[in-house]
């Protein structure tokens, strides 16, 4: 079996946007990944369900946006019945023991990471690539998660997929302004006049 290097971008994708595609393409290039999997969450435990579009709509939107042979859109969490990232990662490691997984996240999520269930287990079992977000980079690097694991920061992104965890890197790349929250707000705003 091939030993693939796979980036995992989890989230609600409510909706998927060009920022998701932007960091996926950066990850493929800078970390020399074989694939990026978009793990469309049935329900983010840190977000309310009242404004969540149905999973089938979010999957369709993500597929339409991905437009790349090495970006795979998946409802794996729904099929596995997992709700928390730590559980999803554990199941993926058991299911695909030969692959090298890297968790991809925005700097805003690095700030929130200590709120995630079993967050230390995530960091200590899966390398993580953190992408800068507008206005978030320096705050994220000063946050609790970055401080706790400062000694494990990898400076060269291409080394991350094969680095033994805990290992993480921060990518200061061209920023993309897209935000699912802002897209939902804009959609609600335009829908009011109709």
N, C-alpha and C positions, 0 to 999 in steps of 0.2 A: 504494500500500500504506500502511496506517495505521502511524504511528510510535508504537508502544506503549512505555510505561515498565513494565518487568517486573522484579520482585524474584525472585531465584533463591535458594532455600533448599535447599542440598545436604546430604546426610548419609545415614546408614544407615537411619534411621527404624526402629530395632530395639528397641522398637516406636515407631510414631508416637504422639504424646501431645498433650495439650491445650496444652503449652508451645509446640509447633510452630505450632499454630493461633493461639495468642495473639500470637506475634510476627508472624505473617503478617497478621493483622487490623490490628495496629499499623502495619506497613509500608504496607499499603494506604491507611490513613488519614493517617498522618503524612508519608509521602513522596508521597502522591497518585498511587500506582501504579495502572496499569490491571489488572494481574494479578500473582499470585505463583505461581511454578512450584516445586513440590517435586520436586527431582531425587533420586530414590531410587537410591542407589549400589549397584551389584552387590556391591562389597566395598570397605570403607574401607581404604586402604593402611596406616593407622596402627593398625588394630585386627585382632585375630586372627579367623579364620573359624570357630573351633570353637563359638562361641556365637551365630553369626549365623543368624537364621531365613532360610528360602528367600526369594528376591526376590519371588516371587508372593504369599507370605503378607504380606510387608511392604507391598507395593503395595496389597493388599486392605485391610489395616488403615488405611493412609493415606487411601485413598479413602473409607472409612467415616467417618473422623474429619474430613476436610476440610470437608464440608458447607457449601460457599460457592461461588457461581457464578464467582467470580474467583480461586479457588485451584485450580490444575491439578496433578494428580499425574502424574508422568512417570517412565518408565524410560529416558529419553533417553541416559544414559551407557551403559547396556547396549546400546542399539541403535546408538550411535555407536562403541562399542568403546573408549571412553576410560576411563582409570582415575584420572587426576589432574585436579584442578580446573583447573589452567592449560590443559590440553588441551581440556577440556570447554568452557571459556570461549572459547578460540580458535575452536573449531568452531562455537559458537553465534554468534559475531560474523560469521563467514563465511556461515553459513546465513541469518541474520536481520540483514543490515547496516543496516536502517532502525530497528531497535528500540534502546531504551536499557535496558541491563541494570544492575542493582544486585545485588551479592553480599550476602546476608543471613547473619549469623553471630552466635552468642552470644559473650559476653565471654571465656568459657573458650577458644574457638577463636582469638580474637585473641592470647591468651597462647601458644598452640601454633603460631601461624602461621609463625614462622621454621623449624619442622620440616617444613613442607609443601614439596613439590618446586616449584621456581621460584616461591617465594612473592612475591618482588619483582615478578615479571612479573604476577602476579594483581593486586597493589595498583596497579601502574602502568598497567594496561589496563582495569580495571573498578572503578567506584565501589563502596565497601563501607559497609554499615550494620551497626553492631555493637550488639547489644542486651544490656543489663545482665543478669547472672545472679546469683542469690543468692551472696554472698561473693566474687564475681569482679571486680566493676567497677573498684575502685581498683587492684587488682593488674594487671589488663589494661591500664589506662591508664598504668601505670608500666613496662610491659613493653617489650621490644626493638622490636616492630613499631610500637607507638604512638609511641615516642620517635623512631624513624627518620623517620616520616611526620607528625610533630606539626604541621609548617607547612601541611599539606594538609587539616587537619581543618575540616569544614564545620559551622557551628553551627546552621543551620536545615535540618532534615531534608528539607523539601519542595524545597530547591534541589539536593539530591544527585543525583537521576537525570539531570539535564542538565549536571552539573558535569564538566569535563574531568578525567580521572584523571591523576595520583593524587588521589583525593578520598575522604574517609571521614567518617562521623559516628558519635557514640556516643549512644545513646538511653537516658536514665535514665527508665524508665517503671515502671509497676507491675510488680513481679516476679511471675513464675509459678514455683512450686516443682517442677513436673514434670521428671523426668529419666528418660531411657531406661534408664540404668544401674540406677537404683533400682527401676524397674518390673520389669526382668529379675530383679533380686535378690529382689524380693517374690514374683514368680511362682515362682521356684525354691524359695523358703522355703515357700510354700503347697503346692507340689507334693510336698514331702517327706513330708507326713503322709498322702498318698493312696495 
